[in-house]
């Protein structure tokens, strides 16, 4: 291995030398040097700052390359180097860069992996909520792309995090989620081992020792697969876990056997020094309980020394507690109190409450003078920890998993499931029937409303037609009266004056002058009579025009008497009402009525304005309010607005609605005025 590293270093410097000689080969040499930089950044024998420089050089090369899948793979390699050298700042920066690039390129696979890396970062910094959130994001992304194996790995990351935080029930549920995927896969023994091992640890914490032994033995049996690398020392870990279960059961003799077997595993100290320290400490504690003095207290001190060198705070707390117990049994109270207080002080620097609880318990046991104080703190802290644990749903995932294993043998459970399905189906059908029934009712109500509206329209139409007929009869009578006046009065008098004027040619000029003056005065009287008849006709026309306006004013008066909002109305005197047909007047009346109804029901307005204007040979109706308004682009038109649009279309007009939340509503109807629109325009 050392020779290979020397060869790599030699090749690396040869490549660097070549790059200085040929400028056109600079890019090629940079690419070739990337593997060398990555190798050197992972070299254990190099100082930290040198490894960081090589990692940065590798990163610089990668950033100059095209952002593709291979580029992201190389970025993950750089992040791994920073993780291995515990350069957390650079690790976080690199991981966020990968995540950003993956988002831009919509690379879900690398995005999920980046979330896992972020979860690992926050886990290393003891920021559990952020770690869990990133694992959760990775889980959802892997589910989306159906990457089952990486999904299982993410489940196990979450489960370990939940276990470390004391959330045992949720951790158990997460492990069973992983197992439900793994049981459908092949060649996944390493993941199965991790799942069974974690379940064994969880059940041991909950003092379900039979289950704990079952799953730990399952994990140990899986290690017969030679494909699982021995460098991770899984067997030693399982032997330690089995011994720890027996130790918690009080079977220290059996526990000691497993601890000793674990310590006999080859290269244990080299590959996993922390596990070696755990086994030493556990073996020492088993011997302590068995009152075996051999190797005591050296096992505890050796374990403490290793844990101290590795900066394993929780392990150091455990070693000091065990040393306190050892010296307490030796009647060395001073040392017992000394180690227990050291353990307590050290435990307060960690986030694991269980460490502090164990230290408080031991300190209370050896320091009789202050035992009540430590016991009180122990009780308060224990209650705090219990409240933090999640208590709901801890059995359901296990039941679901075990049910799949025995579903062929449990016919009664199947019947119950069928019954639930039937009940659910019946409830669904009833719900669907109820929905259809309610929908049909709503349609019937809408149809009935439209029918009632049509009847009301017909009533208004008949009313206006009858009024128009009365007006027409009045007009006919007036015309006859005018004709009679013209024929019997004016025409007769004018005929007499004309005959008299003709006779002037036959008399003397002096006499003709006086008579001509008399006849001129008579013509003036006829002219005055014609003027009076004309005025009468104009008054009739005004009354006809104002008839529709009076109907509207009656509607406005009812509005003012019924509702508290202020109503302002305006009629443009330039409007040619005689050019508006009866059907258009009916539709305009109904539009005004519907607009006022909408203002009253929905707008909550203080002021309502209704205006009729004449603009460019068009009749413009504006209904404006200062109410709450609505979003015209999101709100579906109701029956009222649909009716308004329909009536405006009937008049060949247009509808414009301007509204916004809190800014009121302006409804504008524009109807063209056509000269031939009404046959009764000859007044």
Order of alpha helices (4+ residues) and beta strands (2+ residues): alpha-alpha-alpha-alpha-alpha-alpha-alpha-alpha-alpha-alpha-alpha-alpha-alpha-alpha-alpha-alpha-alpha-alpha-alpha-alpha-alpha-alpha-alpha-alpha-beta-alpha-beta-beta-alpha-beta-beta
